[in-house]
Amino acid sequence: MIKYKRILLKLSGEALMGKKGYGIDETKLTEYTQQISEINKMGVEIGIVIGGGNIFRGLSGTKKGFDRIKGDYMGMLATVINGLAIQSALEQIGTTARLFTAISMTPVGTHFNEHEAVYALQNGEVAIFTFGTGNPYFTTDTAASLRAIQIKAEVLLKGTRVDGVYSADPEKDKSALKFEEISFDEVLARQLQVMDLTAFTLCMENNLPILVFDMNTKGNLKKIVSGSKIGTIVKN
């Protein structure tokens, strides 16, 4: 039984580093794409937004002297590299995937159009959305929220290395409490870091639930779309 028919999966670029500390760890890439392929074969329609922090992060670049706008464009280009890696890895295991870019980048990918993206999803293709929103000053979290709304996803799944939303950073505070469910309003009141404020507000205003979970535990993705209570759900 499938609980979520259409999802948007947000992955951080850093997640692809694995143990390498930079770039793309082929083992981690394979682990992720196998999980994605598994739920695709179950009939789940999957959109993906991947960050670029494993290659270049715009904000950190400004601290090293890069112009903010150029730095952000460099970061957005990094998401395209990661998207191509995911597309290639999926195709190698027999899962059809289409890469979309927020600006025209023929022949790298298809210029994003929500109707074309939905058509791809309905045809069983995994849709990979890259180059952020196409604009500087916006994070890939915001791009994930925007694309999720545009494709009418039922939920935004934020895959992280933490298994949910906590009252404090569990890596720093061992007494931090995990929430199974929490409202948008309470996240704001507690000033918890789920997504950046622009992305979070987009989800809240469009009634799009956010599910934060540990992507590094194999099988979690399948359990979530099958209805198991994994991670933390944030909703109105």
Secondary structure by P-SEA (a helix, b strand, c coil): cccccbbbbbbbcccccccccccccaaaaaaaaaaaaaaaaabbbbbbbbbccccccaaaaaaacccaaaaaaaaaaaaaaaaaaaaaaaaaacbbbbbbbccccccccccccaaaaaaaaaabbbbbbccccccccccaaaaaaaaaaaacccbbbbbccccccccccccccccbbbbccccaaaaaaaccccccaaaaaaaaaabbbbbbbcccccaaaaaaaacccccccccc
